[in-house]
Amino acid sequence: MLTNTEMKTLQTLLFKMEGDDFGKVVQMYKTAQSMYQSRAGSSFSIGQPVVFTSSRTGEKIVGKVTKINRKTVQVSTTGKGTWKVSPSLLSSAA
């Protein structure tokens, strides 16, 4: 997590950007996000119980990991079907 000083520095740099700088920053962001998702996904294993909050209903959904994709984790639930969930939204179920 960035400190307040780092956030202010980032803000200053963003205000100085022009033209192609925005495209370069977007690409750096996408690369960093992809790396973060890969690390988050690798922390789960098939069969592991997990929990996440449904964006549709706001309820907690409990299930088991059935597949780990590059950007999502497939979670199978009892009675609620199969979900593809971003690894950053998953937590281990106790």
KOLDREN-699082 format. One record per residue: x, y, z of N, C-alpha, C in turn; residue in three letters. Coordinates in Angstrom, 1 decimal, decimal comma. Example, Ala and Ser with C-alpha at 12.3 -4.5 7.8 and 13.67 -1.06 7.14 Angstrom:
// KOLDREN-699082
n.c1/n.c2/n.c3/ca.c1/ca.c2/ca.c3/c.c1/c.c2/c.c3/gukol
13,2/-5,7/7,8/12,3/-4,5/7,8/13,2/-3,3/7,8/ALA
12,8/-2,2/7,1/13,7/-1,1/7,1/12,9/0,0/7,9/SER
// end
This chain:
// KOLDREN-699082
n.c1/n.c2/n.c3/ca.c1/ca.c2/ca.c3/c.c1/c.c2/c.c3/gukol
0,8/-1,2/0,0/0,0/0,0/0,0/0,9/1,2/0,0/MET
0,5/2,2/-0,8/1,3/3,5/-0,9/1,0/4,4/0,4/LEU
2,1/5,1/0,7/2,0/6,0/1,8/1,4/7,3/1,3/THR
1,0/8,2/2,2/0,4/9,5/1,7/1,4/10,3/0,9/ASN
2,7/10,2/1,2/3,7/10,9/0,5/3,8/10,4/-0,9/THR
3,8/9,1/-1,0/3,8/8,4/-2,3/2,6/8,7/-3,2/GLU
1,4/8,8/-2,6/0,2/9,2/-3,3/0,3/10,6/-3,8/MET
0,9/11,5/-3,0/1,0/12,9/-3,5/2,0/13,0/-4,6/LYS
3,1/12,2/-4,5/4,1/12,2/-5,6/3,4/11,7/-6,9/THR
2,6/10,6/-6,8/1,9/10,1/-7,9/1,0/11,1/-8,5/LEU
0,3/11,8/-7,7/-0,7/12,8/-8,2/0,1/13,9/-8,9/GLN
1,2/14,3/-8,4/2,0/15,4/-9,0/2,5/14,9/-10,4/THR
2,9/13,6/-10,5/3,4/13,1/-11,8/2,2/13,0/-12,8/LEU
1,0/12,6/-12,3/-0,1/12,5/-13,2/-0,5/13,8/-13,8/LEU
-0,4/14,9/-13,0/-0,7/16,2/-13,5/0,3/16,7/-14,5/PHE
1,5/16,2/-14,5/2,6/16,6/-15,4/2,5/15,8/-16,7/LYS
1,7/14,7/-16,8/1,6/13,9/-18,0/1,0/14,6/-19,1/MET
1,4/14,1/-20,3/0,7/14,6/-21,6/0,9/13,6/-22,6/GLU
0,0/13,6/-23,6/0,1/12,7/-24,8/0,3/11,3/-24,5/GLY
1,4/10,7/-25,0/1,6/9,3/-25,0/1,9/8,8/-23,5/ASP
2,2/9,7/-22,6/2,4/9,3/-21,2/1,2/8,5/-20,7/ASP
0,0/8,9/-21,0/-1,2/8,3/-20,5/-1,3/6,8/-20,9/PHE
-1,0/6,6/-22,2/-1,0/5,2/-22,7/0,0/4,3/-22,0/GLY
1,2/4,9/-21,8/2,3/4,2/-21,1/1,9/3,8/-19,7/LYS
1,3/4,8/-19,0/0,8/4,5/-17,6/-0,3/3,5/-17,6/VAL
-1,2/3,5/-18,5/-2,3/2,6/-18,6/-1,7/1,2/-18,8/VAL
-0,7/1,0/-19,7/-0,1/-0,3/-19,9/0,6/-0,8/-18,6/GLN
1,3/0,1/-17,9/2,0/-0,2/-16,7/1,0/-0,7/-15,7/MET
-0,2/0,0/-15,6/-1,2/-0,4/-14,6/-1,7/-1,8/-15,0/TYR
-2,0/-2,0/-16,2/-2,6/-3,3/-16,7/-1,6/-4,4/-16,3/LYS
-0,3/-4,2/-16,6/0,7/-5,2/-16,2/0,8/-5,5/-14,7/THR
0,8/-4,4/-13,9/0,8/-4,6/-12,5/-0,4/-5,3/-12,0/ALA
-1,6/-5,0/-12,5/-2,9/-5,6/-12,1/-2,8/-7,1/-12,5/GLN
-2,3/-7,4/-13,6/-2,2/-8,8/-14,1/-1,3/-9,6/-13,1/SER
-0,2/-9,0/-12,8/0,8/-9,6/-11,8/0,1/-9,9/-10,5/MET
-0,6/-8,9/-10,0/-1,3/-9,0/-8,7/-2,3/-10,1/-8,8/TYR
-3,1/-10,2/-9,9/-4,1/-11,2/-10,0/-3,5/-12,6/-10,0/GLN
-2,3/-12,7/-10,7/-1,6/-14,0/-10,8/-1,1/-14,4/-9,4/SER
-0,6/-13,5/-8,7/-0,1/-13,8/-7,3/-1,3/-14,2/-6,4/ARG
-2,4/-13,5/-6,5/-3,6/-13,8/-5,7/-4,1/-15,2/-6,1/ALA
-4,2/-15,5/-7,4/-4,7/-16,8/-7,8/-3,9/-17,9/-7,4/GLY
-2,6/-17,7/-7,3/-1,7/-18,8/-7,0/-1,7/-19,1/-5,5/SER
-2,4/-18,3/-4,7/-2,5/-18,6/-3,3/-3,7/-19,5/-3,0/SER
-4,4/-19,9/-4,0/-5,5/-20,9/-3,8/-5,2/-22,2/-4,5/PHE
-5,9/-23,3/-4,0/-5,7/-24,6/-4,6/-7,0/-25,3/-4,8/SER
-7,1/-26,2/-5,8/-8,3/-26,9/-6,1/-8,8/-27,6/-4,9/ILE
-10,1/-27,5/-4,6/-10,7/-28,2/-3,5/-10,7/-27,3/-2,3/GLY
-10,1/-26,2/-2,3/-10,0/-25,3/-1,1/-11,3/-24,6/-0,9/GLN
-11,9/-24,6/0,3/-13,1/-23,9/0,6/-12,8/-22,4/0,6/PRO
-13,6/-21,6/0,0/-13,5/-20,1/-0,1/-14,8/-19,4/0,1/VAL
-14,7/-18,2/0,3/-15,9/-17,3/0,5/-15,7/-16,0/-0,2/VAL
-16,8/-15,5/-0,8/-16,8/-14,2/-1,4/-18,2/-13,5/-1,3/PHE
-18,3/-12,3/-1,5/-19,5/-11,6/-1,5/-20,1/-11,4/-2,9/THR
-21,3/-11,8/-3,1/-21,9/-11,7/-4,4/-22,1/-10,2/-4,8/SER
-21,7/-9,8/-6,0/-21,9/-8,4/-6,4/-23,4/-8,2/-6,8/SER
-24,1/-9,3/-7,0/-25,6/-9,2/-7,4/-26,4/-9,0/-6,2/ARG
-26,2/-9,8/-5,1/-27,1/-9,7/-4,0/-26,5/-9,2/-2,7/THR
-25,2/-9,2/-2,7/-24,5/-8,7/-1,5/-24,3/-9,8/-0,4/GLY
-24,8/-11,0/-0,7/-24,7/-12,1/0,3/-23,4/-12,8/0,2/GLU
-23,0/-13,4/1,3/-21,7/-14,2/1,4/-22,0/-15,5/0,7/LYS
-21,1/-15,9/-0,2/-21,2/-17,2/-0,9/-20,0/-18,0/-0,5/ILE
-20,3/-19,3/-0,1/-19,3/-20,2/0,3/-19,2/-21,3/-0,8/VAL
-18,1/-21,7/-1,2/-17,9/-22,8/-2,2/-16,5/-23,3/-2,1/GLY
-16,2/-24,2/-3,1/-14,9/-24,8/-3,2/-14,3/-24,4/-4,6/LYS
-13,0/-24,2/-4,6/-12,3/-23,9/-5,8/-12,3/-25,2/-6,7/VAL
-12,7/-25,0/-8,0/-12,7/-26,2/-8,9/-11,7/-26,0/-10,0/THR
-11,4/-24,7/-10,3/-10,4/-24,5/-11,4/-9,8/-23,1/-11,1/LYS
-8,5/-23,0/-11,5/-7,8/-21,7/-11,4/-7,4/-21,3/-12,8/ILE
-8,0/-20,2/-13,2/-7,6/-19,6/-14,5/-6,6/-18,5/-14,4/ASN
-6,2/-17,9/-15,5/-5,2/-16,9/-15,4/-5,7/-15,6/-14,7/ARG
-7,0/-15,3/-14,9/-7,6/-14,1/-14,3/-8,7/-14,3/-13,3/LYS
-9,2/-15,5/-13,3/-10,3/-15,8/-12,4/-10,1/-17,2/-11,7/THR
-10,9/-17,4/-10,7/-10,9/-18,7/-10,0/-12,4/-19,2/-10,1/VAL
-12,5/-20,4/-10,5/-13,9/-21,0/-10,6/-14,2/-21,6/-9,3/GLN
-15,4/-21,2/-8,8/-15,9/-21,6/-7,5/-17,2/-22,4/-7,7/VAL
-17,3/-23,6/-7,2/-18,5/-24,3/-7,2/-19,2/-24,3/-5,9/SER
-20,5/-24,0/-5,9/-21,3/-23,9/-4,7/-22,4/-24,9/-4,6/THR
-23,0/-25,1/-3,5/-24,1/-26,0/-3,3/-25,4/-25,1/-3,5/THR
-26,2/-25,4/-4,5/-27,4/-24,7/-4,7/-27,3/-23,3/-5,4/GLY
-26,1/-22,8/-5,6/-26,0/-21,4/-6,2/-25,1/-21,5/-7,5/LYS
-24,8/-22,7/-7,9/-24,1/-22,8/-9,2/-22,6/-22,6/-9,1/GLY
-22,1/-22,3/-10,3/-20,6/-22,1/-10,4/-20,4/-20,7/-10,7/THR
-19,3/-20,1/-10,1/-19,0/-18,7/-10,3/-17,6/-18,6/-10,8/TRP
-17,3/-17,6/-11,6/-15,9/-17,2/-11,9/-15,7/-15,9/-11,2/LYS
-14,7/-15,9/-10,3/-14,5/-14,9/-9,3/-13,0/-14,4/-9,4/VAL
-12,8/-13,1/-9,4/-11,5/-12,5/-9,3/-10,8/-13,0/-8,0/SER
-9,6/-13,5/-8,1/-8,9/-14,0/-6,9/-8,8/-13,0/-5,8/PRO
-8,8/-11,7/-6,1/-8,6/-10,7/-5,1/-9,9/-10,5/-4,3/SER
-11,0/-11,1/-4,7/-12,3/-11,0/-4,0/-12,5/-12,2/-3,1/LEU
-11,7/-13,2/-3,2/-11,8/-14,5/-2,5/-11,1/-14,5/-1,2/LEU
-11,6/-15,2/-0,2/-11,0/-15,4/1,1/-11,1/-16,9/1,4/SER
-10,2/-17,4/2,2/-10,3/-18,8/2,6/-11,4/-18,9/3,6/SER
-12,2/-20,0/3,4/-13,3/-20,2/4,4/-12,8/-21,0/5,5/ALA
-13,2/-20,7/6,7/-12,7/-21,4/7,9/-13,4/-22,7/8,1/ALA
// end
